[in-house]
Amino acid sequence: MALGFIALLLPASLLAQSLGAFEGHTDIGDPKLPGAVTYDAAQQTYTVAGAGYNVWFDRDECHFVWKRLAGDFILRTHARFPGDGVDPHRKLGWMVRAGLDASAAHVSAAVHGDGLAALQFRRSAGGAAEEIRSALSGADVIQLAREGNTYTLSVARFGDPFVSEQIDDLDLGDEVYVGLFVSSHNADVREEAVFRNVRLVLPAPEDLVPYRDYLGSNLEVLDVETGHRTILHRSPESLQAPNWTPDGAALIYNHNGLLYRFDLEAQTPEIIDTDFATRNNNDHVLSFDGTRLGISHHSEEDDGVSMVYVMPVTGGTPHKVTDKGPSYLHGWSPDGRFLTYTGGRDDNYDIYKIPVEGGAEIRLTTEAGLDDGSEYGPDGEYIYFNSVRSGTMQLWRMRPDGSAPEQLTDDGLNNWFPHVSPDGQRIVFLSYLPDVDPGEHPFYQQVYLRLMPLSGGEPRVIAYL
């Protein structure tokens, strides 16, 4: 069966050649059998082999692949032991160490061969190890985050939300060694573990100013079935809203007000000529036949308010469609006749549609509060959108004339920006945690990318971002 892919953007990491994201690797302690690491640059995966009696008591034996970091960070990976192994207590995961000696203070996000997940730590050099066990067993997605002296373990079985535990008074110093580790829990055995989707993320500082300051971006593709992600392109600036061309040959994305086409075979971006439209936001859409591009441009002649335009996908002079603003484009009808967009009118944001050649806009939603993210399904039967009308941000659908609104999600998370698969069978969307204002989709928050059948059902997580 052919696998589907989606494109996404993440904060960038600094990647070395030989060890990917890491600077070095070493055996911790003096294990009888030496460890090793192999980095597959094409697959962007790490295979780590480690021996050792354990990571416990007052000293450790394991193999450790490390990088030095200071300040706050988020470490995330999808990891597994490929076989049954020898000892059910063998361990893999993330580790943060004050030093590389065997008795150093440390904290680890450890998943054992028998499925036990725990936050394990040693407060001082040579001190006794302690642990806080997770309620979840059998996790394969592992995250360890530091904020000051607080360390949070978050684990999940791929497809499910995180379950978290934390310790809030562990001082390991500012600059630490962070990385992946494997311990066999048996001095005479070496175990191998495979780590993919390895990300070392530096979160936004408290004084970051949205829309002025950026952390950098990765342009990635994600295998929808397995969750495996591959970084295609990195930038220290902000890349936004990648869209597949219908032929699957390229991605079109926004950067600094301009649009770029990233050719997947050549692995290079090229600017798309948008003529006068050089203040484009990330609300751009391709027509279903792939020949035209809809954009939202902040025109000076409209006092910098976003307006909707259409143009050839290969570049050219945009044709203005909307006369009222702000208007933020989101969808194109399968028959090519209509555009849908979010319009700010009379202190409310609703969904509108308009003929592609221009004309009178048609209001489709009238509820108080924000309606956003409208997109046609490929059969044209429904428009899918997100709305705060129920009190939290949830996914909805309605007929193309705005009738028969129907709520699709209601699970405690704030769900945004539905995108329907080309075969019309599935829908993918972004989910913010409950502590985020339902009407906001702020930068640099931890979120889930989730997938569910178009007909409804339990969403599953396909990316932890």
N, C-alpha and C positions, 0 to 999 in steps of 0.2 A: 504494500500500500504506500502511495506517495505521501510524504509528510508535509504538513503546512508550516509556513514560517511567518512570523511577524517581525517588524522592526521596532526598535526602542532605543532610547537615549539614556545614558547614565553618567554620573560623575567619573572623570578620567583617572586612571592610575598611571604611574610612571613604570614602564616595563623595560627591564633589562633583557638582553638577548638570550643568555644561556639559561637563566633560571626564571624567566618570565618576570613576575612582579617582585622577586626576592633578590637579596644581595648575596646570600651564602647559605650553606647547610653544614651541619655537624652532628656527630653523636654527642648527646648529653650523657655525662657519666662515663662509664667504661664498660659498655655492653660487650659480651663475648663475641658476638657477630656484628660486623660493621654495617651501618645503614647506607642508603643511597637514595638519590632522587633522579627522575627523568622528566624533562619538560617537553611535551609534544606541542611545538609551536603552531602546527596546523590546526589541531583540535583544541589548543589552549587548555590542556589538562596536565596534571601532575600525578606521577606515580611515585609514591614514597614507600620505601622499605625500611623497617625499623625492627630492632630486637630490644632486649633489655628485660630486667626482672619486673619493672613496674615504674609508674610515675606516682609515687606515694611515700608515706612516712617522711623521713628527713632528707631523702635524696632521690634522684630520678635517673632512669636509664631509658633513652628513646632516641629516635632520629628527628632532628628539628631543622626545618627549612625556614630561614628567617630574613627579616628586614628590620632595620631600626626606624622607629617612629617616635615622634614627640606629640604631646597634646592629645586631643580626643580623636577617636577613630571608630570605624565600624568594619568588622571583618566578617565575610560571608562566603560560604561555599556549599556545594552539594557533594557529599562524600560517601564512600562505601568500601567495605572489604569485598573483593570479588568472589572469594570462596568461603567455605565454612570455617577455615582456620583450625588452629590447635587449641587455643585457650579461650574460653568464653569471655574472659576479662581483658582481652587485648583491647587497645584503645586507639582512637584516631580523633583528630579535631584541631582546634585552634589553641595556641598557647601564647601567653604574654609573660616574658621573663625579665627580671631585673638584671640578670647576667646569664652567661652560658655555663657556669659551673654547676655541678650536679645538685648542690644544696641551695641554689638561689631561690629567693622569693619569686612566686609566680602565681598565675591563675590560668586555668585551662577550661575550654568548652569541650568536654570529652564525651564521646559516644563509644560504648563498649561493644564488643562482639555479640554479647547477648541482648543488646538493645538498650541497656541502661544509659541514660544521659544525665550528666551532672556538671555543675560548676565546682571545680576542684581548685584549691588554692593553698599556698603556704605564705603566711604573713611576713616571715622574716627568714633570713638565711639560716639553714639548719633546723628550722622549726618543724613542728608536726604538721602534716597535711590535714586539711579539712575539706568537707564537701557539702553542697546543697543539691539534693537530687531533684531532677525534673519529674513531674507527674507523667510525662510522655515517654513512652518506650518505642524503640524502633525508628528513631528519627534519622533522616538522611540529609536534611537541610540544617546547617549549623551556622549560627551567628553569635559573635562575641563583640560587644560594644563597650567602649570606655567613655565616660563623661566625668572628668575629674578623677576622684577615687572611687567612683561607682562603676562596677562591671556588671553587665547584663548578659546572661545566656538566653538566647532565643532559639528554639529547635522546632522542627516540623517534619512530619512525613510529607514528602512532595505532594502538593495538591491541597494541603490543609494550612490554615493560619498558624502563626507561631504560638508556642507556649513558652512563657518566660519566667526566669528566676534571677535574682540579683543580690550582690553584696555591695554595700555602700560606704565601706570604710577601709578599703585595701590600698595602701600607699606603696606603689612599686617604683616611684620616681617618675620624672617627666619623660625622659628618653628611655625607651624599653626595646627589647627584642620581641617582635611579633611574628607569628608564622604557623605553619602546619606541622603536626607531629604524629608519629606512629610509635607505639610501644607494644611489643608482643606479649608482655606479661609472662614470658618464659625465656630464660636465659639461653636456652638451646635452640630457639626457633626465631626465624625472621619472618615477619608478616608484611604483606603489601597492601596498600590502600590507594584508591584512585580519587582524586579531587578535581572537580570541574566547577565552572562558574565561580572561580576564585576572584574575589574583589576585596581590595583594601581601600576603603572610602574614608576621606577626610570630610567630616560633616561641615555644614555652614557655621561660621562663627556667629555669635550673638549680634554683632554689629553689622552683619551683611545687609546691604540695601537691595531689596528685590528690584529687578529690571535695570540695575546699574552694575551690581557685582555678580559674578558668576564663578562657579567652581570648575568649569570645564565639562566636556561631554565626550562620551563614546557613542559612536554609531554602531549598533549591534543588530544581529538577526537572532531570532529565537525559534528553535524547533518546538512547535506547539505541543507535540505529543510527549517529548522527553524532557522539555525544559532546558535543553542544552543551548547555551548562548555563545556566540562568536563575535568578537570585536572586529569590525571592518575598518574603522577609521577613528582617529582620536583628535581632539582639538582642545586647547587650553581655554577656549571661549565657549559660547553657548550655541549648540546645534539643536534644532527643534523640529518636531512634527514630521518624521519621515513617512512618506507614502510610497507604496509599491506602484510602479507602472504595471498596467495589466499584463504585459508580456513577461513580467518577472525579471527583466533585464537590468533594472535600475531602481534607485530610490530617489525621490525628490524631497528636499528638506529646506528649511529656512535657516538663515544665518545672517545676523547683523542687517536685517531688512531686505536681504536679497534671497533669491531662490537658487538652489544648486541641484544638479543631477549627478548622482553618484553611480557610475557604471560598475556593475558587480563583476564583470570580467576584467576590466582594466584596473579596478580598485582605485579609481581616481574621481574626484569631484570636479565638475565644471559649472560655471555660472550660467544660468538661463537668462537670456536677454529679456528684461521686463521694461525696457525703455524708461519712461519717466517714473515708474512705480518702484521706488527704491526704499520705501518705508513699509514694507510688507510685514504683517505679523504672522503668527504661525497657523492662521486659519486659511489653509489652501486645500483645494480638492481637485482631483482629476475626474474628468468625465468617464462614464463607464466604458466608452469605446477607446479611451486613452488618447484622444486627439486634441483635447482642450484642457486648459488649466484655469480654475477659478481661484482668485486671490482676494485678500483683504488688505487694502493699501490705505495708509494714513495720508490723505492728500492735503497739501498746503492750501489748495483752493477751497477745501471744505474745513478749514480751520484745524487741520490735523486729525479730524474724526475719521474713523475707519469706514471705508466704503467698499463695495463688492465690484469686482471687475472680472472679465473673462478674456482669455488670450489663447493663441496656439501653444500646445505643450512644448514645441520646439523653440519658442521665444517669439517676440514681436511686440506690437503696441497693444496694450490692454484696452478693452472697451468697457466703459462704465455702465453698470447695470442698475445700481440703487441710487436714489436721489435723497434718501433720508439716512441719518446716521445717529449713533454708531451702528454699524451693521457688520457682523462677524460671520463669515461664510462657514458652513459646515457640511452641506450635502448637495448632491446632484442627482436628479431623477434618472432612473435607468433608460428612459426614452429620450433623455437629453433635453427635455423641454423646460424643466424648472430647476431653480436653485433654492435651497433652504438655508436660513441663517438666523442668528440671534440678533434681535434688534432692541436697542434701548429707546423706549418711547414713553413719555409721560411718567418718568421715574419707575418704570418697570421693564424687565427684560423678558420678552416673549419670543416665540418662534414664528417666523414668517416664511412665505415662499414667494417667488417672483419669476416671471418668464425670463429665460436666458437672454433674450434680446432686449429686456427692459420692459417697463410698464408699471402698472399699479401693483403694489405689494399686497399680499393676502395674509391676514393675521390668522394663525392656526391655534394659538393657545391664548387663554385669557385669565388664567389663575394668577393670584398675587404671588410674588416671589419669582425666583430665577428659574426659567426654562432654558436649556442649553443643549449643545452637542447633537443637533438633529442630523440624522443620516437615513437615507432610504435603504431598505432591503433590496437585494438584486431582482426580486420579482415585482417590486413597486407596490406591493400590497399594503405596506406599513412604513411609517416614519418612526424611527427609534430615537429616543432622546433621554436626557436626564432632567429631573425636576425636584425642587425642594418643597413642593406643595404638601407632602405628607408629614413634614417636620424635619426629616433628614433627606439627604440627596439620594435619590433612587432612580432606577431605570424604568422608563415607560415606553409605550408605543401608542400610536394613533393612526387612523386612516389618513391618506394624503390630503383630505379636506379638513383635517383637524378633529373629526368626529371619533367617538368610541375610544377615548383614552383608557389605557389599561396598564396597571402597575405590574412590573416584572420582577423586581427585587424588593426585599424587606428583611434585612439580616443584621441590622445594627451597624454596618459599615456605611460610609458615604461613597456612593458609586457614581462615577462620571464617565462621559464620553464613550458611548457604545459604538463598536465597530463590528459590522456583520461580515462573516466570512464570504468569499466569492461564491461558494456553493450554496449559500443561504441556510446552512445547517447550524451554525454556531455564532455566538456573539462574544466579543472580548471587550473588557472595560477595566478602568482604573478604580481602585478602592482605597480611600483614605480611612484611617482609624477613627474611632468615635470622638477622640479629643480634638479633632479639627472642626472648625466652624462649617456646618453643612453647606453654606453658601460660598465657601472659599475653596480654591484649589492652589494653595501656596507652594512656592518653590521649596525643594530640599526637605521634604518630609518622607518618612518611611511609608511605603505604600505597597499594595499587592496589585499585580496584573492578573485578572481572573477571566475564566472562560466558562460559558454555560451553553446548553442547547438553546437554540432560538425559540423552541416551543416552551421553554421554562425548565426548571430543575435546580439542583444544588450546584452553585458555582464551585469551581476548583481553582486553586492558585497555580499559575504557570510561571510566574516570576516574582521574586522577592526583591524589591527595589528600594 
